[in-house]
Amino acid sequence: MIELSDAGQHRLDRLAELLHVRVYRDPGVIRMDDKAGRIVRAIFDAYAAKPQLMPVRFARRAVEDGVARVAADYVAGMTDRYCQEEHARLFDPRMEA
């Protein structure tokens, strides 16, 4: 079994604390995380309400596997960029459908 030395564990603990203070609790990061959650939720809700908004192979699966499961799977597989583009396509009236 491998384990950290006391000094190594101390360094790891200090790094974890630094990450919490400087990254995880940073107001900008918290705002971005909140915005991402709203975007993902809006896309999921749109697909759950209208499965035909998803690609055909997913919309067909929704009949058998349930629309919530398929919508969740589809959204979970999105990259950040694709998720943002899909949100704009679904909700920005200036975008083509």
N, C-alpha and C positions, 0 to 999 in steps of 0.2 A: 504494500500500500504506500502511496505517495502522499505526503502532506507538507504544507508550508512550514518553514521555520517560524519561530516567534517573530523575528524581524520581518520576514516576508509577509506574515499575516498582518502585522502592524501596518506595513506599507499598503497592503490590499485594503484594509479598513479605512485608511486615510484617503485612498483613491476613491473608494465608494462614497465617502462623505463629501469629497470634492465634487463628484459627479452629481450628487443630490443637490448640493448648494448651487453649483454653477450651471448645471444642465437641466436636470429634471424639474427643478423648482423655478427655473428662469421664467419670468412673465411672458417673454416672447415665445418660448417653447410651449408654455401652457396655452397661450392663445392659438398657436398653430395646431396643437393637438385638439383643442376644442373645435376649431374650424374643420379639421379633417373629419372629426366625428359627425359634425352636422352634414358634411358632404356625403359621407358614406351612408348615413341614415336616410337622407333624401333620395339617394339613388336606390337603396333597398326598398324604400316605401313606394317609389315609382314602379319598380319592377313587380313588387308584390301586388300592386293595384292593377297593373297592366303587363302581364308576362310577355305579351307580344312585343314589348319594347326591347326585350333581350334578343340575341341572335336566335334564329329558328331552332337550332338544335337544343338550346336551353329551354325555350318556350315549350317545345314538345315534351321535354323531360318533366316540366312542371306539372303536367297532367298526371303522370305516374308517381313522381316522388314528392309532390307538394310544392306549391309555389314558393313558400318561405324558404324551404331547404335549398331549392335550386337558385333562387335569388341570392341567398347568402353565399352559396358556393361560387356563383359567378362574380359577385362583388369581391369575395376573398381572393380570387385569382387575378384581380386587376393590379397593374402597377400604379404607382402614385400618379404618374403623368396621364395614363389612360383614364384613371378615375376622375381627374380634373377635367379632361377633355369630354368625358361622358357626361359629367355634371353640366358642363356648359352646353352640350348638345341637347340635353333634356330640359334645361331650365332657362337658358339664355335665349330670348326671343330673336336675337340677331343671328343666331346660329342656324344653319340648315339642319333639318332632321335627318 
